[in-house]
Amino acid sequence: MRRPTLLVIAGLIVLLVACSGGRDEPAASDEVRMVSARLSDEMAIEVSENDFTVGETVRFEVTNTGAIVHEFYLGTAEEQAHHADEMEQMGGMGHDEPNGVAVEPGATETLEYTFTDAGEILAGCHEPGHYDAGMVTSLTVNQ
């Protein structure tokens, strides 16, 4: 091959690599399902949908309809227990985490979450006494 042809091919390869990699945001064609979640002072978590698929990314719009702080934390039963221990040691959530948000009274927070494993996952609130009072709901993640 001649040198100019090799330079053109090399340039095209560099252009293709530059255009194809390094995306931190979903492409326009990637769908993110919106699901609403409602937290109430009746120690309830209500979600508009509770069936999901492994690999699916969901944007939860979490609204606290109550007069006290609540949280929306996603995890297995074991992860919920671990989070509860951390909350107790720290005196409350106080900040958002990758799989949970604290929600002030009357506020709405957003949590984007990608389901990675099939099975049951729980959404719970670990403000003192809330989880034990039943502020937890089950979500199903299908293969």
N, C-alpha and C positions, 0 to 999 in steps of 0.2 A: 504494500500500500504506500501511497505517497504521503509525505508528511502533512500537507494541508488536510487531507482526508482524515488522518488520525487525529488531528487537532479538532476537527469538526465533531467527530465521534466522541472524543473525550469531553468536549464542551457539552454535548447533548446528555452524556451520562451525568455530568455534574449538575446540570439543570434538572434532570429527572429526580436525582437523589434529593436535591434541595427542595423540590416541590412536593415530595412524597412523605417526608418524615417530620418528626418533631411537633406534632399537633398536641397541644395540651387541652384544647376544647373539642367537644363533639363536632363532627362535620354537620353541615346543614341538614343532611339526610338522616342523621342519627336522631331517633325519637326519644324524648324524655317524657314519660307519662307524669301528669300532674295528679296528685292525690291529696285530698284535704283531710286534715286531722283536727279534731276538736277536743280540747282539754277543759274539764269542768270541775267546779268545787264539789260536785257530787261524787268525786273520786272516779271519774269515768274518762276513758279515752275512746273516742269514736272515729273510725277511719271510713272514708267513702268507698274504699276497695280494700280487700284483704287477701287477694290471690295475686302472686307475682311469679316471675320466671327467673331462673338462674341467668345471670349476665345482664338482666334488665336494670336500667338506671331510672329511678323514680325521684321526682321532686315533690317532697311533702311540704304542703303549706299548712303550718301548725298554728292554730288559733287558740288562745287561752280566753275562754268566755267567762272565767271566774274572777274573783276579787283577790286571789292569792297566787303566788308564783307556782308554776308547774314546770315540768320538763317532759321532753319526748325523747326517749333513749331507746335505740334499736339494738338488739342482741339476743343471743341464745339465753337459756335459763342460767347457764354458768356465767356468761358475760354480764347478765343482769346482777347476779350475786356479787361479782367482782366490783362492778360499778357502785353498787350499794355500799360496799365496804369503803371504797374510795370516797364516796360522798360523806359518809359518817366521819371519816378521818379528817376531811377538809372542811367540814361544817357546811356542806352544800355544794352544788355544782359551780355556781359563780361564773362560769364561762362555757362557751360552746365547745363541743368535741366533734371529731369526725363523724360519729354516729349518734349524736344527740345535741339538742338545743334546749336552753332554758328559755321560758317564755313568761314575760311579765304579764300581769293582769290586763286584759283588753288588747294585748299585742298579738301580732302574727310574725312568726319566724319561718324561714325556709331551711329545709334540710334536704340535700341531694345525696342519695344513697344508692349504691350498686349492690344488688344481691349476688353473693358469690357461691352459696351452698344451698342445696335443696333441703327441705324440711321445715320445721317450725321455727319462727323467729318471733320475739316478743317486743312490743312497744310498751315501755313502762315509765312511770314517774317515780323518782326516788327522793323527792322532797320528804322530810321526816314524816313517817307514818302513812304516806300516800300509797306506796306499793302494797304494803300489808293490808290496807283498807280496800284493795281491789283495783287500784288504778294501773291496770295492765290489760293488754289485749293481744291476741294471738294473730299472727300473719302466716300464711302458707306460701312457701317458695317451691315451685314445681321445676322439675328438670327441663 
